[in-house]
């Protein structure tokens, strides 16, 4: 995926060219020689920001660094004698 870089000044002078270039890949806009902004097509933006639905395993998992306490009450089981007559 080719990328293209425009200075802020070039971008202000040729916005249509920057939009056309974004169809081929991301377009970087620099401010004083440093990347400051990126232009993407909406399809590419949606692809990058799309969140997959979590699986049941993801929902039930506990991170290793997370600690929690759980209390399990004792079962109150009463044994009754069985009459086979």
PyMOL CGO cylinders between C-alpha atoms (Angstrom):
from pymol import cmd
from pymol.cgo import CYLINDER

trace = [
    CYLINDER, 0.00, 0.00, 0.00, 1.76, 3.16, -1.16, 0.3, 1, 1, 1, 1, 1, 1,
    CYLINDER, 1.76, 3.16, -1.16, 1.80, 6.18, 1.11, 0.3, 1, 1, 1, 1, 1, 1,
    CYLINDER, 1.80, 6.18, 1.11, 2.09, 9.81, 0.15, 0.3, 1, 1, 1, 1, 1, 1,
    CYLINDER, 2.09, 9.81, 0.15, 3.22, 12.78, 2.20, 0.3, 1, 1, 1, 1, 1, 1,
    CYLINDER, 3.22, 12.78, 2.20, 2.08, 16.38, 1.84, 0.3, 1, 1, 1, 1, 1, 1,
    CYLINDER, 2.08, 16.38, 1.84, 3.32, 19.36, 3.79, 0.3, 1, 1, 1, 1, 1, 1,
    CYLINDER, 3.32, 19.36, 3.79, 0.56, 21.47, 5.34, 0.3, 1, 1, 1, 1, 1, 1,
    CYLINDER, 0.56, 21.47, 5.34, 1.16, 24.06, 2.65, 0.3, 1, 1, 1, 1, 1, 1,
    CYLINDER, 1.16, 24.06, 2.65, 0.98, 21.50, -0.19, 0.3, 1, 1, 1, 1, 1, 1,
    CYLINDER, 0.98, 21.50, -0.19, -2.19, 20.07, 1.30, 0.3, 1, 1, 1, 1, 1, 1,
    CYLINDER, -2.19, 20.07, 1.30, -3.82, 23.52, 1.49, 0.3, 1, 1, 1, 1, 1, 1,
    CYLINDER, -3.82, 23.52, 1.49, -2.88, 24.19, -2.13, 0.3, 1, 1, 1, 1, 1, 1,
    CYLINDER, -2.88, 24.19, -2.13, -3.89, 20.76, -3.52, 0.3, 1, 1, 1, 1, 1, 1,
    CYLINDER, -3.89, 20.76, -3.52, -6.59, 19.14, -1.34, 0.3, 1, 1, 1, 1, 1, 1,
    CYLINDER, -6.59, 19.14, -1.34, -8.13, 17.28, -4.30, 0.3, 1, 1, 1, 1, 1, 1,
    CYLINDER, -8.13, 17.28, -4.30, -4.79, 15.67, -5.10, 0.3, 1, 1, 1, 1, 1, 1,
    CYLINDER, -4.79, 15.67, -5.10, -4.48, 14.53, -1.47, 0.3, 1, 1, 1, 1, 1, 1,
    CYLINDER, -4.48, 14.53, -1.47, -7.98, 13.04, -1.55, 0.3, 1, 1, 1, 1, 1, 1,
    CYLINDER, -7.98, 13.04, -1.55, -7.21, 11.16, -4.77, 0.3, 1, 1, 1, 1, 1, 1,
    CYLINDER, -7.21, 11.16, -4.77, -3.93, 9.88, -3.32, 0.3, 1, 1, 1, 1, 1, 1,
    CYLINDER, -3.93, 9.88, -3.32, -5.81, 8.51, -0.28, 0.3, 1, 1, 1, 1, 1, 1,
    CYLINDER, -5.81, 8.51, -0.28, -7.58, 6.04, -2.60, 0.3, 1, 1, 1, 1, 1, 1,
    CYLINDER, -7.58, 6.04, -2.60, -4.21, 4.29, -3.01, 0.3, 1, 1, 1, 1, 1, 1,
    CYLINDER, -4.21, 4.29, -3.01, -3.14, 4.42, 0.64, 0.3, 1, 1, 1, 1, 1, 1,
    CYLINDER, -3.14, 4.42, 0.64, -2.79, 6.68, 3.66, 0.3, 1, 1, 1, 1, 1, 1,
    CYLINDER, -2.79, 6.68, 3.66, -1.76, 10.28, 3.06, 0.3, 1, 1, 1, 1, 1, 1,
    CYLINDER, -1.76, 10.28, 3.06, 0.39, 11.90, 5.73, 0.3, 1, 1, 1, 1, 1, 1,
    CYLINDER, 0.39, 11.90, 5.73, 0.15, 15.65, 6.31, 0.3, 1, 1, 1, 1, 1, 1,
    CYLINDER, 0.15, 15.65, 6.31, 3.24, 17.11, 7.95, 0.3, 1, 1, 1, 1, 1, 1,
    CYLINDER, 3.24, 17.11, 7.95, 3.51, 20.18, 10.11, 0.3, 1, 1, 1, 1, 1, 1,
    CYLINDER, 3.51, 20.18, 10.11, 7.02, 21.60, 10.25, 0.3, 1, 1, 1, 1, 1, 1,
    CYLINDER, 7.02, 21.60, 10.25, 8.41, 18.36, 8.88, 0.3, 1, 1, 1, 1, 1, 1,
    CYLINDER, 8.41, 18.36, 8.88, 6.71, 16.07, 11.41, 0.3, 1, 1, 1, 1, 1, 1,
    CYLINDER, 6.71, 16.07, 11.41, 3.68, 13.89, 10.63, 0.3, 1, 1, 1, 1, 1, 1,
    CYLINDER, 3.68, 13.89, 10.63, 0.62, 15.56, 12.14, 0.3, 1, 1, 1, 1, 1, 1,
    CYLINDER, 0.62, 15.56, 12.14, -2.42, 14.10, 10.35, 0.3, 1, 1, 1, 1, 1, 1,
    CYLINDER, -2.42, 14.10, 10.35, -3.42, 11.15, 8.19, 0.3, 1, 1, 1, 1, 1, 1,
    CYLINDER, -3.42, 11.15, 8.19, -6.07, 11.05, 5.48, 0.3, 1, 1, 1, 1, 1, 1,
    CYLINDER, -6.07, 11.05, 5.48, -7.78, 7.70, 4.86, 0.3, 1, 1, 1, 1, 1, 1,
    CYLINDER, -7.78, 7.70, 4.86, -10.75, 6.65, 2.80, 0.3, 1, 1, 1, 1, 1, 1,
    CYLINDER, -10.75, 6.65, 2.80, -13.82, 5.96, 4.90, 0.3, 1, 1, 1, 1, 1, 1,
    CYLINDER, -13.82, 5.96, 4.90, -13.64, 2.27, 3.94, 0.3, 1, 1, 1, 1, 1, 1,
    CYLINDER, -13.64, 2.27, 3.94, -10.07, 2.02, 5.23, 0.3, 1, 1, 1, 1, 1, 1,
    CYLINDER, -10.07, 2.02, 5.23, -10.96, 3.91, 8.41, 0.3, 1, 1, 1, 1, 1, 1,
    CYLINDER, -10.96, 3.91, 8.41, -13.91, 1.58, 9.10, 0.3, 1, 1, 1, 1, 1, 1,
    CYLINDER, -13.91, 1.58, 9.10, -11.73, -1.48, 8.44, 0.3, 1, 1, 1, 1, 1, 1,
    CYLINDER, -11.73, -1.48, 8.44, -9.12, -0.24, 10.92, 0.3, 1, 1, 1, 1, 1, 1,
    CYLINDER, -9.12, -0.24, 10.92, -11.62, 0.68, 13.62, 0.3, 1, 1, 1, 1, 1, 1,
    CYLINDER, -11.62, 0.68, 13.62, -13.92, -2.32, 13.25, 0.3, 1, 1, 1, 1, 1, 1,
    CYLINDER, -13.92, -2.32, 13.25, -14.22, -4.18, 16.51, 0.3, 1, 1, 1, 1, 1, 1,
    CYLINDER, -14.22, -4.18, 16.51, -14.93, -7.86, 16.41, 0.3, 1, 1, 1, 1, 1, 1,
    CYLINDER, -14.93, -7.86, 16.41, -17.58, -9.20, 18.74, 0.3, 1, 1, 1, 1, 1, 1,
    CYLINDER, -17.58, -9.20, 18.74, -15.83, -10.89, 21.68, 0.3, 1, 1, 1, 1, 1, 1,
    CYLINDER, -15.83, -10.89, 21.68, -16.06, -14.65, 21.93, 0.3, 1, 1, 1, 1, 1, 1,
    CYLINDER, -16.06, -14.65, 21.93, -17.60, -16.34, 24.97, 0.3, 1, 1, 1, 1, 1, 1,
    CYLINDER, -17.60, -16.34, 24.97, -14.08, -17.37, 26.02, 0.3, 1, 1, 1, 1, 1, 1,
    CYLINDER, -14.08, -17.37, 26.02, -12.98, -13.72, 25.93, 0.3, 1, 1, 1, 1, 1, 1,
    CYLINDER, -12.98, -13.72, 25.93, -15.99, -12.66, 28.00, 0.3, 1, 1, 1, 1, 1, 1,
    CYLINDER, -15.99, -12.66, 28.00, -15.37, -15.34, 30.63, 0.3, 1, 1, 1, 1, 1, 1,
    CYLINDER, -15.37, -15.34, 30.63, -11.61, -14.97, 30.87, 0.3, 1, 1, 1, 1, 1, 1,
    CYLINDER, -11.61, -14.97, 30.87, -9.95, -13.18, 33.77, 0.3, 1, 1, 1, 1, 1, 1,
    CYLINDER, -9.95, -13.18, 33.77, -6.70, -11.31, 33.15, 0.3, 1, 1, 1, 1, 1, 1,
    CYLINDER, -6.70, -11.31, 33.15, -3.73, -12.98, 34.84, 0.3, 1, 1, 1, 1, 1, 1,
    CYLINDER, -3.73, -12.98, 34.84, -2.80, -9.87, 36.78, 0.3, 1, 1, 1, 1, 1, 1,
    CYLINDER, -2.80, -9.87, 36.78, -6.30, -9.46, 38.23, 0.3, 1, 1, 1, 1, 1, 1,
    CYLINDER, -6.30, -9.46, 38.23, -6.95, -10.96, 41.65, 0.3, 1, 1, 1, 1, 1, 1,
    CYLINDER, -6.95, -10.96, 41.65, -10.35, -11.54, 43.16, 0.3, 1, 1, 1, 1, 1, 1,
    CYLINDER, -10.35, -11.54, 43.16, -11.87, -13.40, 46.13, 0.3, 1, 1, 1, 1, 1, 1,
    CYLINDER, -11.87, -13.40, 46.13, -14.76, -15.78, 45.90, 0.3, 1, 1, 1, 1, 1, 1,
    CYLINDER, -14.76, -15.78, 45.90, -16.61, -17.37, 48.80, 0.3, 1, 1, 1, 1, 1, 1,
    CYLINDER, -16.61, -17.37, 48.80, -18.35, -20.65, 48.20, 0.3, 1, 1, 1, 1, 1, 1,
    CYLINDER, -18.35, -20.65, 48.20, -20.77, -21.53, 51.00, 0.3, 1, 1, 1, 1, 1, 1,
    CYLINDER, -20.77, -21.53, 51.00, -20.67, -25.03, 52.42, 0.3, 1, 1, 1, 1, 1, 1,
    CYLINDER, -20.67, -25.03, 52.42, -23.52, -27.23, 51.29, 0.3, 1, 1, 1, 1, 1, 1,
    CYLINDER, -23.52, -27.23, 51.29, -26.01, -28.15, 54.02, 0.3, 1, 1, 1, 1, 1, 1,
    CYLINDER, -26.01, -28.15, 54.02, -26.62, -31.81, 53.20, 0.3, 1, 1, 1, 1, 1, 1,
    CYLINDER, -26.62, -31.81, 53.20, -28.80, -33.83, 55.56, 0.3, 1, 1, 1, 1, 1, 1,
    CYLINDER, -28.80, -33.83, 55.56, -28.68, -37.58, 55.21, 0.3, 1, 1, 1, 1, 1, 1,
    CYLINDER, -28.68, -37.58, 55.21, -31.94, -39.45, 55.82, 0.3, 1, 1, 1, 1, 1, 1,
    CYLINDER, -31.94, -39.45, 55.82, -32.08, -43.19, 56.36, 0.3, 1, 1, 1, 1, 1, 1,
    CYLINDER, -32.08, -43.19, 56.36, -33.70, -45.16, 53.55, 0.3, 1, 1, 1, 1, 1, 1,
    CYLINDER, -33.70, -45.16, 53.55, -36.54, -47.60, 54.32, 0.3, 1, 1, 1, 1, 1, 1,
    CYLINDER, -36.54, -47.60, 54.32, -36.70, -50.42, 51.75, 0.3, 1, 1, 1, 1, 1, 1,
    CYLINDER, -36.70, -50.42, 51.75, -39.83, -52.11, 53.18, 0.3, 1, 1, 1, 1, 1, 1,
]
cmd.load_cgo(trace, "trace")
